[in-house]
Amino acid sequence: MYPPPHVAAAFWLAYAAAGMAIGIFTGALFSLIAKLGLVELWKDSLLGALGYLAGLIGGLLMPWPRSTIVEPIPGGGTVITTLSRYQHPERIAIAVAILLPLLHQFYRLRGRRAPQ
């Protein structure tokens, strides 16, 4: 039922890499728009990876109202599927992976424009 540990670790590393890519893209795009310079993108990559993994785990563990889907299949049978958790945790993961680097860049922007 569960994949071997090395396969699961490879998937978690791939998720972290996807989060890093989202974080770098978000941080670089905001930095270019706000003219902050492309510095500290490594922080955005780590925040993106952390956000993606935290959003994915949070989405998997989030309680959700039970939903049941009944699908007829050819030949006269039916397939019934019941879920008690959110069906698309990757959407939450992507949103958090975008939000954390964006907050970091807003913090950088606020620090640059603070009165001295």
N, C-alpha and C positions, 0 to 999 in steps of 0.2 A: 504494500500500500504506500509506503513512504520510499522516496528514492534513497540510494546509498549516500553516506555522508559526503563523499567527494563530489558527487553530482549536485547535491544540495549546496555545497560550498561554492561550486562553480556558478550556480544560478545567483547566489547572494552576491558574489563578486561582480557578476554581470549587471545586477541591479544597481550596485554601488557605482559601477562605471557609467551607467546611464545617468544616475544622479549627478555624478561629477560633470558629465557633458552638459547637462541641463544647467547646472550651477555656473559653469564657465561661460556658457552662452548668455545666460541672464545677466551675470555680472559684467561681462564685456559690453553687451548691448547698452545697459544702463550707464556704464562708465563713458561710453562714446557719446551718448545722448547728453549726459550731464557735464561732459568735458572734464572728467576727473582723472583721466589717464588710466592706462591698463596696468595698474599695480594692484597687488594683493589679490590677484585672481586665484591664487592657490587657496586662499581662505574661502572664496566662493565655491571652488570645487569641493572642498571638504564639507561646507555647509550644504551643498547640493546632494552629496552622497549621504550625509547624515539625515537630511530631510527626506530623501527618497526612501531610505530604509525605515525611518521612524514612521513616515506616512503609510508605508506598506504594512508594517506590523500593526500600526494602529487601526488601519482599515480592516485587517484580517480579524482583529480582536474586538472590533466595534459591535456591540449588540444591535440587532436590527429586527424589526417585526418579521415574523415568519411569513414566508411566501411559498405558495405551492403552485406548480405549473403542471398541467395535465396535457400530454400530447398524444394524439392517436397515431399509431404506426400502421403501415400497410399490413394487411392480414388480419385485422380485427383486434389487435392488442392496444394497450395504452402504456405510456411511460409517465410515471409520476415522480416529480423532483421537488423536494422541500428544502429550503435554505433558511437558516436562522442568523445569517450574517450578511454583511454588505457584499454584493456580487462583484463589484469592480473596485477593489482596493488600489489598483494602479492609478486610477484617476486622482485619488487622495494623495498618493505618493508623488505624482507629478506636480500637483498644486503646492505641496509643502516644499518640494525641491526647487520650485520657482520662488516661493515666498521668502525662504530664509536668505538666499543671496541678495534678493531685492531689498530686504530689510537691512542687510549689511551695507549695501550701497547707499541707501537713504541715510544711514548713520554716518557714513563717510562724507556725504554731501552736507549734512547738518554740521559736522565738525569743521568742514572747510569754510563754511559761511558764518560761523559763530563770531560774535563781536569780541574783539580782543581788548 
